[in-house]
Amino acid sequence: MRKSIFDLEIRVDINKELDNLHNILTDSSAFFFKSNYYTLYGLLNREVFPLWKDKGLFVDFTDFLDKIGIDFDEECDEESFLYLIEALINLWPIAIEILDFDRHGDIFSTRVISYMDNYIPKLVEKMNYTIVTKNKKKIITKRDSDVDSIIDIVPDNCVDLLLEYNDIRNNNMKSKMEILKNLDKFIEEDKRTFKSINAETYNSIQTIVNKMGINHPLEEEPFKSFSKEELVSWYDKCFKLMIHLIRQKEINEINKVRKELVSE
């Protein structure tokens, strides 16, 4: 059976998407603002970026692109591309506010607006990431159904840790170690319960956090001889184990309520 255009699976090509984005940014008459025509690039650089409270040590949009290593004439890696997309999704609400679409809706490019409003979220999703809001900042994080399954049953500080583990900024050994250390503290606050739920899973977590450099320095073999890549792989396994243990606690409580219900 022939598929419709709505069923087509299109692979994301980072460099093709960067080229598409460059065309959007440089559309010569995208916006009319302060009696001048602006490209999206020009608008962000001159009018929007200075208003961004979270711009950090970036002078303007051009400086931002330079510091994250984006050159539209060169190939781009996924991480740098996601940093660029994340900046755009944080800058765009500021642009909307100053442009006042309701009052001047007939002098803006629907192509550019559609890209920012509709295409970017779909592109992020297609790349298997999601956009979450944290402290009024929009953050791109890896989609993880396991994390989603426990978000509603843990304290807010743990929600932040779970989301941060898959944050594009935390794809490094140091960040993973710090997040796992704090998640382990949450588990250890109710050590007896978690150990009773699944002693094997609990013990695996403790082996990783205590023997593989998270809570204590690497001192024992074979862990001491592990490469950085091997350690990071074990840290990712530990994250999954922690999610499973937390979820199992919730499942056990549901089963308990069900047993009490049918015994009445």
CORFEN-V356848 format. One record per residue. SS is DSSP state (helix for helix, strand for strand, loop for the rest). OMEGA is omega in degrees with one decimal (* if undefined). Layout:
# CORFEN-V356848
ss:SS omega:OMEGA
ss:SS omega:OMEGA
This chain:
# CORFEN-V356848
ss:loop omega:-178.6
ss:loop omega:177.6
ss:loop omega:173.1
ss:loop omega:178.7
ss:helix omega:-179.0
ss:helix omega:-178.8
ss:helix omega:-175.3
ss:loop omega:175.7
ss:loop omega:-178.0
ss:loop omega:-179.2
ss:loop omega:179.7
ss:loop omega:175.0
ss:loop omega:-173.6
ss:helix omega:-175.8
ss:helix omega:173.3
ss:helix omega:179.1
ss:helix omega:176.5
ss:helix omega:177.6
ss:helix omega:176.5
ss:helix omega:-178.9
ss:helix omega:178.5
ss:helix omega:177.7
ss:helix omega:177.7
ss:helix omega:-177.7
ss:helix omega:-174.1
ss:loop omega:173.9
ss:loop omega:-166.2
ss:loop omega:-178.5
ss:loop omega:-176.1
ss:loop omega:-174.9
ss:strand omega:171.9
ss:strand omega:-171.8
ss:strand omega:-179.2
ss:loop omega:176.8
ss:loop omega:178.7
ss:strand omega:172.0
ss:strand omega:-179.4
ss:strand omega:161.1
ss:loop omega:174.5
ss:helix omega:178.9
ss:helix omega:-178.3
ss:helix omega:179.2
ss:helix omega:179.9
ss:helix omega:-174.6
ss:helix omega:-171.5
ss:helix omega:-171.6
ss:helix omega:-171.4
ss:helix omega:-174.7
ss:helix omega:179.0
ss:helix omega:-179.2
ss:helix omega:-176.2
ss:loop omega:-176.1
ss:loop omega:-177.1
ss:loop omega:-176.6
ss:loop omega:177.7
ss:loop omega:-177.0
ss:loop omega:174.3
ss:loop omega:-177.2
ss:loop omega:-179.8
ss:loop omega:-176.8
ss:helix omega:178.3
ss:helix omega:179.0
ss:helix omega:178.1
ss:helix omega:-179.6
ss:helix omega:180.0
ss:helix omega:-175.6
ss:helix omega:176.3
ss:loop omega:172.9
ss:loop omega:178.5
ss:loop omega:173.2
ss:loop omega:-173.9
ss:loop omega:176.3
ss:loop omega:-178.8
ss:loop omega:175.9
ss:loop omega:-174.6
ss:loop omega:175.3
ss:loop omega:-175.1
ss:helix omega:-176.8
ss:helix omega:179.5
ss:helix omega:179.2
ss:helix omega:179.8
ss:helix omega:174.4
ss:helix omega:178.6
ss:helix omega:179.5
ss:helix omega:-179.5
ss:helix omega:176.1
ss:helix omega:-178.1
ss:helix omega:-178.3
ss:helix omega:174.3
ss:helix omega:179.5
ss:helix omega:-173.6
ss:helix omega:177.5
ss:helix omega:176.9
ss:helix omega:178.6
ss:helix omega:179.9
ss:helix omega:-177.5
ss:helix omega:-176.5
ss:helix omega:-178.9
ss:helix omega:178.9
ss:loop omega:-176.7
ss:helix omega:-176.9
ss:helix omega:-176.5
ss:helix omega:-175.4
ss:helix omega:-172.4
ss:helix omega:-175.7
ss:helix omega:-177.0
ss:helix omega:176.8
ss:strand omega:-178.7
ss:loop omega:177.8
ss:helix omega:177.7
ss:helix omega:-179.4
ss:helix omega:-180.0
ss:helix omega:179.1
ss:helix omega:178.3
ss:helix omega:-176.6
ss:helix omega:-175.3
ss:helix omega:-170.8
ss:helix omega:-173.1
ss:helix omega:-177.3
ss:helix omega:178.2
ss:helix omega:179.5
ss:helix omega:177.8
ss:helix omega:178.3
ss:helix omega:179.0
ss:helix omega:-179.4
ss:helix omega:178.2
ss:loop omega:178.6
ss:loop omega:173.1
ss:strand omega:176.6
ss:strand omega:179.5
ss:strand omega:178.0
ss:strand omega:178.8
ss:strand omega:-179.3
ss:strand omega:-178.8
ss:loop omega:178.5
ss:loop omega:176.1
ss:strand omega:176.4
ss:strand omega:-174.0
ss:strand omega:174.3
ss:strand omega:-179.9
ss:strand omega:-179.6
ss:strand omega:176.2
ss:loop omega:-177.7
ss:loop omega:-178.0
ss:helix omega:177.6
ss:helix omega:177.5
ss:helix omega:-179.1
ss:helix omega:-174.8
ss:loop omega:-179.0
ss:loop omega:-177.7
ss:helix omega:-174.9
ss:helix omega:-174.9
ss:helix omega:179.0
ss:loop omega:178.3
ss:loop omega:-177.0
ss:helix omega:-179.2
ss:helix omega:177.5
ss:helix omega:175.5
ss:helix omega:179.3
ss:helix omega:-179.3
ss:helix omega:-179.5
ss:helix omega:179.2
ss:helix omega:-178.4
ss:helix omega:-177.7
ss:helix omega:-179.5
ss:loop omega:177.2
ss:strand omega:-177.4
ss:helix omega:178.7
ss:helix omega:-173.0
ss:helix omega:178.8
ss:loop omega:179.6
ss:loop omega:-172.7
ss:helix omega:-176.8
ss:helix omega:-179.5
ss:helix omega:179.2
ss:helix omega:180.0
ss:helix omega:-178.0
ss:helix omega:-179.9
ss:helix omega:179.5
ss:helix omega:177.3
ss:helix omega:-178.2
ss:helix omega:174.6
ss:helix omega:176.8
ss:helix omega:177.0
ss:helix omega:177.7
ss:helix omega:179.8
ss:helix omega:-177.6
ss:helix omega:175.9
ss:loop omega:177.5
ss:loop omega:-173.8
ss:helix omega:-175.6
ss:helix omega:-179.0
ss:helix omega:-177.0
ss:helix omega:179.4
ss:helix omega:179.7
ss:helix omega:-179.9
ss:helix omega:-179.0
ss:loop omega:-175.6
ss:helix omega:-177.7
ss:helix omega:178.5
ss:helix omega:178.3
ss:helix omega:-178.8
ss:helix omega:177.4
ss:helix omega:177.5
ss:helix omega:-177.6
ss:helix omega:176.4
ss:helix omega:-177.6
ss:helix omega:-175.0
ss:helix omega:-176.4
ss:helix omega:-177.1
ss:helix omega:-172.4
ss:loop omega:168.4
ss:loop omega:-178.5
ss:loop omega:178.9
ss:loop omega:-176.4
ss:loop omega:178.5
ss:loop omega:176.2
ss:loop omega:-177.1
ss:loop omega:-174.1
ss:loop omega:170.8
ss:loop omega:6.1
ss:loop omega:-173.0
ss:helix omega:-177.5
ss:helix omega:-178.2
ss:helix omega:179.6
ss:loop omega:173.4
ss:loop omega:177.5
ss:helix omega:-179.1
ss:helix omega:178.6
ss:helix omega:179.3
ss:helix omega:179.6
ss:helix omega:177.1
ss:helix omega:177.8
ss:helix omega:177.7
ss:helix omega:177.8
ss:helix omega:176.2
ss:helix omega:179.8
ss:helix omega:178.6
ss:helix omega:178.7
ss:helix omega:178.0
ss:helix omega:179.1
ss:helix omega:177.9
ss:helix omega:-179.1
ss:helix omega:-177.5
ss:helix omega:178.2
ss:helix omega:179.5
ss:helix omega:-179.5
ss:helix omega:177.0
ss:helix omega:178.7
ss:helix omega:178.8
ss:helix omega:179.3
ss:helix omega:179.2
ss:helix omega:176.7
ss:helix omega:178.5
ss:helix omega:178.8
ss:helix omega:179.5
ss:helix omega:179.1
ss:helix omega:178.9
ss:helix omega:179.5
ss:helix omega:-179.5
ss:helix omega:-176.3
ss:helix omega:-179.3
ss:helix omega:-179.8
ss:loop omega:*
